[in-house]
Amino acid sequence: MKTSLESIGTLEYVLDRYSKDWTWKVTGDRAVSMISRLVPNAWYGENASEVIIPDTAESVRHIKMMLDRYPLVIRSKSAWQRKLTRTLSPRPVLKPISHKLKRAKAGQQFRGKLLNFQKEGLDFLLKSSGNALLADEMGLGKTVQTLAYAATEKQSFPVLVVAPLVTLNNWEAEIAKFLKRKSRNGRIVDGDSPSVAMIRTGKRDALPRSDIYLINYELLYKRRADLAETGLRMIVCDEVHNLRSKTTQKYKAVKELAALDSVKYRIGLSGTPIYNHGSEIWPIVNIIKPGLLGSFKEFCEYFCYVDTKGKAIVLESKRASLRNELQKHVMLRRKKSDVLKELKDKVRYKEMVASNSDYYLEELDKIWAKLTAEQKVAKDEFERSASYQRAIKSERQVAGIAKLSHVINFVKNIMEIEESVVVFCHHKIIHKMLNDSLKEFSPVSIIGGQTDAVRNDQISKFRRGDSKLMIAGIRAGNVGINLTVAKYVIFAELDWSPAVHRQAEDRLHRIGQKNTVFAYYLIGSGTLDDQVAGVLVDKSYEIDEIMDATADNFENRNKSEFILAQIQDRLKTGGR
């Protein structure tokens, strides 16, 4: 029997340090000699009697051929069994969605007019049978294309729309604008719209019969059982990047509802489905088309490497193939430059502004002293990590305050051109200081915690021209607002995610914008702003290479550095 034979070597599944690809490593003189003849594109490892084999289905078959005759000690048993099973019993090949898109005609329930590229978007949704990721750049009308699909696909109601709280009113308005009601006998009622139930409370209760249900992500988990009783046919997840973490309650709730027998159509909408790292696309695709990218472990083994913080990062060599797989089976991605020839460019500037270095270093010393004290009494690694995170957040706020007077001067200079300007910031204290210092311009204000009425009133004043200046929290004002009346956007502070900045920019750079949009990123000299900007660029490369064929960046990639290490280093040296 084979088990009685002496092993001729070992087999292990490893991450090759040079190619950064997962590979098979075979050791042992006899095993290396044999497998080298079977797999001509194998290469020698770092040690003697060691060979590295690319992880392909053909390689797995050759290794199995050798194992059937000569035993190896398998050190990666679970990986080998999984790969062997997949190779011998491959998953059915999914039929690609045709990208020769036609200009589909919307159904009778749709009112309004679609642009030509939106008609092609409707065709994509039809060909994907309503299980698709609509990832057009922000400002291209993903909401309208989705409503057109709901009006065209047979038996698509009732529809559940899950979206950020600030966008629900916009969905309600768009439904009233673009959809006609269909009576129970199938007659289209031109002067009426589908019934809409806006879910505003997490309290369990039976939901009324309705054509469309609107709910925000935060309430979804509490009301999932009620929604499951409504006979949902379609689920639309707006700003679907909210589901990028598979461990959250909102993800679990959507996953549960999407698996209902009644649900036939699952659509994700986002111009930035990947916020920070490419691996965030897996949970989203796993809801829309389960199994397309394998299990999360399989996805990571094939496409990713793990960085020093334990994050799964899509390998540079795999980004194009991941993009092709997404576009072939689930994702439609168009850029503004592809479909809106009349839309002007977006131009980014990185502007260095002076900072109060004495204040910055003095506060940094305090942060370091507090961090040191907390580290000494920390009971475990969790408390030590939490202490570092608090220090990092404190540094970001101090950096914002240190450059604030120069940011204010920059804004005042821009205001002299008498154009509408949007200023984004991150911290509430910065938001307040900007409002106080720029009150001569009677700014409107967007910040987290506002009621819908106040928020809509502020937006309306800005659109009407009652005020030429808007000061907005970057995470409160980056979705659900159309600000095409302005062409200047200023980032007084930097967020951690490139996607947040792009969303904020695209409040201005969207359908209806007739001017070039100028985006200014204000970098405080002598602070860690430059390192943050570098990390944003590094992340944007990974995102761009997956979402688009070319990278769209505004900095030299070689300048990007790992922000956590930089901040910790600065803190540990007392800022000196």
Secondary structure, DSSP 4 states (H G I P E B T S, - for coil): -GGGSPP--EEEEEE-TTT--EEEEEESHHHHHHHHHH-TT-EE-SSTTEEEEE--HHHHHHHHHHHTTS--EES-HHHHHHHHHHHHSPPPPPPPPP-----PPPPTTB-S---HHHHHHHHHHHHTTTEEEE-PPTTS-HHHHHHHHHHHSTT--SEEEEE-GGGHHHHHHHHHHHB-EE-TTS-EETT----EEE----S--PPPP-SEEEEEHHHHHHHHHHHHTTT--EEEEETGGGG--TTSHHHHHHHHHHTSTT--EEEEE-S-S-SS-GGGHHHHHHHHSTTTT--HHHHHHHHEEE-TTS-EEE-GGGHHHHHHHHHHHTEE---HHHH-TTSPPEEEEEEEE---HHHHHHHHHHHHHHHHHHHHH--SHHHHHHHHHHHHHHHHHHHHHHTHHHHHHHHHHHHTT---EEEEESSHHHHHHHHHHTGGG--EEE-TT--HHHHHHHHHHHHHTS-SEEEEETTTSSSS---TT--EEEESS--S-HHHHHHHHTTTSSTT--S-EEEEEEEETTSTHHHHHHHHHHHHHHHHHHHSSS---SS-GGG---HHHHHHHHHHTTT-
